[in-house]
Amino acid sequence: MIFKNPTIKGFGIDAWINSKSNTEIKDTWNKIIQQLFDPGFRMDVAGKFPLEKYREAILENKRSKNGKVLFWMNH
């Protein structure tokens, strides 16, 4: 694993960040933080799946518009 140089890629916001001033970025973070601490804030969950049911989770994620899909890992 160490010598195979694995990478993880995801979505990025680099272009957006590079187009904003420090003040705009700070204001955006402040708005996000205010929303997260709002007592009425909640993020709906459409489903929870064990990792071995990843195919079902992906299908649910594509189908559902009612929240996020979580992987539930048991130890």
Secondary structure as the mmCIF struct_conf table of DSSP 4:
data_model
#
loop_
_struct_conf.conf_type_id
_struct_conf.id
_struct_conf.beg_label_comp_id
_struct_conf.beg_label_asym_id
_struct_conf.beg_label_seq_id
_struct_conf.end_label_comp_id
_struct_conf.end_label_asym_id
_struct_conf.end_label_seq_id
TURN_TY1_P TURN_TY1_P1 PHE A 3 LYS A 4
HELX_RH_AL_P HELX_RH_AL_P1 ASP A 14 ASN A 18
TURN_TY1_P TURN_TY1_P2 SER A 19 SER A 19
BEND BEND1 LYS A 20 LYS A 20
HELX_RH_AL_P HELX_RH_AL_P2 ASN A 22 PHE A 37
TURN_TY1_P TURN_TY1_P3 PRO A 39 GLY A 40
STRN STRN1 VAL A 45 PRO A 50
HELX_RH_3T_P HELX_RH_3T_P1 LEU A 51 LYS A 53
HELX_RH_AL_P HELX_RH_AL_P3 TYR A 54 ARG A 63
BEND BEND2 ASN A 66 GLY A 67
STRN STRN2 LYS A 68 TRP A 72
#
